[in-house]
């Protein structure tokens, strides 16, 4: 089995269904893996430190198919279930001059506030 076909099969089998929207592009549905990065203590490049043992779960890693080029999209937002994520950085991973998958760092967007029916 070719490597790219293997990766696609794994994403379909184990990934979540996401809707990707970007500036001036049609929405696209893909299977991809999203997982919390669990930053510990240092949460930004500005040397901001959090209390010892604190985990910031607002950033996520993404592994997705090569057909959805997040690295070439502007303003890409991913939607999965009730969560929305903004793409912070994305890059393709190539082996033998073939793109196998894309990885990205995502930031969870705040959800809509509800008034609780009051």
SULDABEL-V325861 format. One record per residue. NEAR is the number of other C-alpha atoms within 8 Angstrom. Layout:
# SULDABEL-V325861
near->NEAR
near->NEAR
This chain:
# SULDABEL-V325861
near->4
near->5
near->7
near->10
near->8
near->9
near->11
near->9
near->8
near->9
near->14
near->10
near->6
near->7
near->11
near->11
near->9
near->11
near->11
near->12
near->11
near->12
near->8
near->4
near->6
near->6
near->8
near->8
near->8
near->11
near->12
near->14
near->12
near->10
near->7
near->9
near->8
near->10
near->10
near->9
near->12
near->10
near->11
near->6
near->6
near->4
near->7
near->8
near->7
near->8
near->6
near->5
near->6
near->8
near->8
near->10
near->9
near->8
near->13
near->14
near->13
near->13
near->11
near->13
near->14
near->10
near->4
near->9
near->9
near->11
near->9
near->5
near->9
near->6
near->8
near->12
near->11
near->12
near->11
near->10
near->4
near->5
near->9
near->12
near->11
near->12
near->14
near->8
near->8
near->11
near->9
near->12
near->9
near->9
near->7
near->4
near->5
near->7
near->11
near->13
near->13
near->18
near->12
near->13
near->12
near->13
near->11
near->11
near->8
near->5
near->6
near->4
near->4
near->5
near->5
near->4
near->4
near->3
